[in-house]
Amino acid sequence: MLGWSLTIPVFAAAILGGIGSPYGAMLGAILVGFAEEITGQFLAPSYKVAVGFVIIAVLLMFRPQGLFGQPEIKK
């Protein structure tokens, strides 16, 4: 339990913003934190960590490079 409650939201924020985009990671952290706090109003507080998993899963399905990441072009 050494920081597990922080690991998932940090990864979710980095993936949401786009790997390699510091401003995107900051915006991703704000969005993940906001989503966790809003969800805490409707669900049990123990489900806050699950919000990070859901954000990662949904984002990787629709936009794998993140919100501010550049799509990789293979030649």
C-alpha positions as CSV (number, residue, x, y, z in Angstrom):
1,M,0.0,0.0,0.0
2,L,2.9,2.3,-0.6
3,G,1.2,5.0,-2.6
4,W,-1.1,2.8,-4.6
5,S,-3.9,5.3,-4.1
6,L,-1.8,7.9,-5.9
7,T,-0.3,5.7,-8.6
8,I,-3.5,5.1,-10.7
9,P,-4.6,8.8,-10.7
10,V,-1.1,9.9,-11.7
11,F,-1.0,7.4,-14.6
12,A,-4.5,8.4,-15.6
13,A,-3.5,12.1,-15.6
14,A,-0.4,11.5,-17.7
15,I,-2.3,9.3,-20.2
16,L,-5.2,11.7,-20.4
17,G,-3.0,14.7,-21.1
18,G,-0.7,12.9,-23.5
19,I,2.7,11.3,-22.8
20,G,5.4,14.0,-23.3
21,S,3.1,16.9,-22.9
22,P,3.6,18.6,-19.5
23,Y,0.7,21.1,-19.9
24,G,-1.5,18.2,-21.0
25,A,-0.5,16.3,-17.9
26,M,-1.4,19.2,-15.7
27,L,-4.8,19.5,-17.4
28,G,-5.2,15.8,-17.1
29,A,-4.5,15.9,-13.4
30,I,-7.1,18.6,-12.9
31,L,-9.7,16.6,-14.9
32,V,-8.9,13.4,-13.1
33,G,-9.1,15.0,-9.6
34,F,-12.3,16.8,-10.5
35,A,-13.8,13.5,-11.8
36,E,-12.8,11.7,-8.6
37,E,-14.3,14.3,-6.4
38,I,-17.5,14.5,-8.3
39,T,-17.9,10.7,-8.4
40,G,-17.3,10.7,-4.6
41,Q,-20.6,12.6,-4.2
42,F,-22.6,9.9,-6.0
43,L,-20.8,6.7,-5.1
44,A,-18.9,5.4,-2.1
45,P,-15.6,7.1,-1.5
46,S,-13.8,3.8,-1.9
47,Y,-14.6,3.9,-5.6
48,K,-12.5,7.0,-6.3
49,V,-9.5,4.9,-7.5
50,A,-11.8,3.1,-9.9
51,V,-12.5,6.4,-11.7
52,G,-8.9,6.5,-12.8
53,F,-9.2,3.0,-14.3
54,V,-12.3,4.0,-16.1
55,I,-10.7,7.2,-17.5
56,I,-7.7,5.2,-18.7
57,A,-9.9,2.5,-20.4
58,V,-12.2,5.0,-22.1
59,L,-9.4,7.3,-23.3
60,L,-7.3,4.4,-24.7
61,M,-10.2,3.2,-26.7
62,F,-11.0,6.5,-28.4
63,R,-7.8,8.5,-28.3
64,P,-4.7,6.4,-27.5
65,Q,-2.3,9.4,-27.8
66,G,-4.1,11.4,-25.1
67,L,-5.8,14.8,-25.4
68,F,-2.7,16.8,-26.2
69,G,-0.4,14.0,-27.5
70,Q,0.7,13.9,-31.1
71,P,-0.3,10.8,-33.1
72,E,2.7,8.7,-34.1
73,I,3.2,8.4,-37.8
74,K,4.9,5.3,-39.0
75,K,6.7,5.3,-42.4
